Amino acid sequence: MTMPAVSDISLPRLLAARLTHDLSGPIGTLMAAAGTSPGAPRNDELLAEALDTMRLRTRLYAAAFGPPEPLGWQDMLDLLAGVPGAHRITFQLHPGLPVPADGLSQLLLGAMMLGAEALPRGGTVTLMAAPSAPYMVLPDGAGARWPHGFVDVLAGLSPEAAQTPRGVLAAWLPALAATLRCRITMAMGAPGMAPILVQPAPH
């Protein structure tokens, strides 16, 4: 199946809009906590919290959207602490997962970020894989639902469904998978939330 591509200029614009949105909140908190307004008190506890959020979020986005780098499983879990709303999400990895190549680890990181976006009320995102089987990403929680446009993109329908800053991951993941010669599908027919399957590139 050939998935339609988001235009070369639309995806960078959407990504820039998404990053600006996700970083503006911590930046605003930093400014408020630092007491930048005349007469505003400095809040060191809030300042430290906002700085930590900025650190985690910028590290996550550099790994997810920048040049691929080697990522171990613990590295991935540490990075996922920067996901917006991470305090409501538990990320878990099944033991014995095969170690992914550099590009595939970036794709799996993005898939778990998308899994977090599928849990607006919080829950658990699990990554699992049997030997010689695709990796499976399963979000589980109240109101779990894949972001708008993602299913359409996977089904080969119009990518415009995912062309919003909020839906940029739904457009980014298939584009990254195509570049890596990997395959992303959805395990339809499974009870509950349908997991996504990430098939590594053939050797």
C-alpha positions in Angstrom: 0.0 0.0 0.0 1.3 3.4 -1.0 0.3 6.2 1.4 -0.1 9.7 0.0 2.6 12.0 1.2 2.0 15.3 3.0 3.4 18.0 0.8 7.1 18.9 1.3 6.3 22.3 2.6 3.2 21.5 4.7 4.9 19.1 7.0 7.7 21.5 8.2 5.1 24.2 8.7 2.9 21.9 10.8 5.8 20.7 12.8 7.0 24.2 13.5 3.5 25.2 14.6 3.3 22.2 16.9 6.7 22.8 18.5 5.9 26.5 19.0 2.7 25.5 20.7 4.2 22.8 23.0 7.1 25.0 24.0 5.2 28.3 24.6 3.5 27.0 27.7 6.7 26.2 29.6 8.3 29.4 28.4 5.4 31.4 29.7 5.7 29.6 33.0 9.4 30.4 33.1 8.8 34.1 32.6 6.1 34.2 35.3 8.2 32.2 37.8 11.2 34.4 37.2 9.2 37.5 38.2 9.9 39.3 34.9 6.9 41.6 35.3 7.4 44.7 37.5 6.6 43.9 41.1 6.0 40.2 40.4 7.6 37.8 43.0 10.1 35.2 41.9 8.9 31.6 42.5 12.0 29.3 42.6 10.0 26.1 42.9 7.9 26.9 39.9 10.9 28.1 38.0 12.8 24.8 38.6 9.7 22.9 37.5 9.4 24.9 34.3 13.1 24.6 33.5 12.9 20.8 33.9 9.8 20.7 31.6 11.7 22.7 28.9 14.8 20.5 29.2 12.7 17.2 28.9 10.6 18.5 26.0 13.4 19.9 23.9 15.4 16.7 24.3 12.4 14.7 23.3 11.7 16.8 20.2 15.4 16.8 19.1 15.4 13.0 19.3 12.0 12.6 17.6 12.4 15.0 14.8 16.1 15.5 14.4 18.7 13.3 12.8 18.4 9.7 14.2 20.8 8.8 17.0 21.3 5.5 18.8 18.6 5.0 21.5 18.5 2.3 24.1 15.2 1.4 25.7 16.0 3.3 28.9 17.0 6.3 26.7 13.5 6.1 25.1 11.7 6.0 28.4 13.7 8.9 29.7 12.9 11.0 26.6 9.2 10.1 26.9 9.1 12.0 30.2 9.0 15.1 28.0 5.7 14.2 26.3 3.0 16.8 27.1 0.7 15.4 29.8 3.4 12.8 30.7 2.2 12.9 34.3 -1.0 11.1 33.2 0.8 8.5 31.1 2.7 5.3 32.0 5.1 4.0 29.3 6.0 0.3 29.6 8.2 -2.0 27.6 7.8 -5.7 27.5 11.0 -7.5 28.5 13.2 -9.0 25.9 12.4 -6.5 23.1 14.8 -6.7 20.2 17.1 -3.7 20.1 16.1 -1.5 17.2 18.4 0.2 14.7 18.9 4.0 14.9 16.2 5.0 12.5 13.7 2.4 13.7 14.3 3.6 17.3 13.3 7.1 16.2 10.1 5.7 14.6 9.2 3.7 17.7 9.7 6.8 19.8 7.3 8.7 17.6 4.8 5.8 17.7 4.8 5.9 21.5 4.4 9.7 21.5 1.4 9.2 19.2 0.1 6.5 21.6 0.2 9.1 24.4 -1.8 11.5 22.3 -4.4 8.7 22.0 -5.0 9.0 25.7 -6.5 12.4 26.5 -7.5 11.2 30.0 -4.3 9.3 30.7 -3.5 5.7 30.7 -0.7 3.3 29.6 1.2 3.0 26.4 2.8 -0.4 25.9 5.5 -1.4 23.4 5.8 -5.1 22.8 7.2 -7.5 20.2 7.7 -11.2 19.8 10.8 -12.5 18.0 10.6 -12.0 14.3 7.3 -10.2 14.7 6.4 -6.5 14.2 6.7 -4.1 17.1 3.2 -3.4 18.6 2.2 -0.1 20.3 -0.9 -0.3 22.3 -2.5 2.7 24.2 -4.9 1.7 27.0 -7.0 4.1 29.0 -10.4 5.8 29.3 -11.5 7.5 26.1 -8.5 6.0 24.1 -8.7 7.0 20.5 -6.1 7.5 17.8 -5.6 11.2 16.8 -7.9 12.5 14.1 -6.6 11.7 10.6 -4.2 8.9 11.5 -6.4 6.0 10.5 -7.2 7.8 7.2 -3.5 8.3 6.5 -2.8 4.6 7.2 -5.7 3.6 5.0 -4.2 5.5 2.1 -6.9 8.2 2.1 -6.3 11.9 1.9 -3.4 13.1 4.1 -5.2 16.4 4.6 -7.1 14.8 7.5 -3.9 14.9 9.6 -2.7 18.4 8.4 -3.1 20.3 11.6 -0.5 21.2 14.2 -2.2 18.9 16.6 -2.3 16.0 14.1 1.3 16.5 12.8 2.5 13.2 14.4 -0.2 11.3 12.4 1.3 12.7 9.2 5.0 12.5 10.4 5.1 8.8 11.3 4.0 7.4 7.9 6.4 9.8 6.2 9.3 8.7 8.4 8.4 5.0 8.0 8.4 5.4 4.2 11.8 7.0 4.3 13.1 4.1 6.5 11.4 1.5 4.3 9.4 0.4 7.3 5.7 -0.3 7.4 3.1 0.9 9.8 -0.3 -0.8 9.9 -3.2 -1.2 12.3 -4.1 -4.5 13.9 -7.8 -4.5 13.1 -10.1 -7.0 14.8 -8.3 -6.9 18.1 -10.5 -6.4 21.2 -10.5 -2.9 22.5 -8.2 -0.2 21.1 -6.6 -1.3 17.9 -2.8 -1.3 18.3 -0.4 -0.1 15.6 2.2 -2.5 14.2 5.7 -1.2 13.2 7.4 -3.6 10.7 11.2 -3.0 10.4 12.6 -2.6 6.9 13.5 -5.9 5.2 17.1 -6.9 5.2 
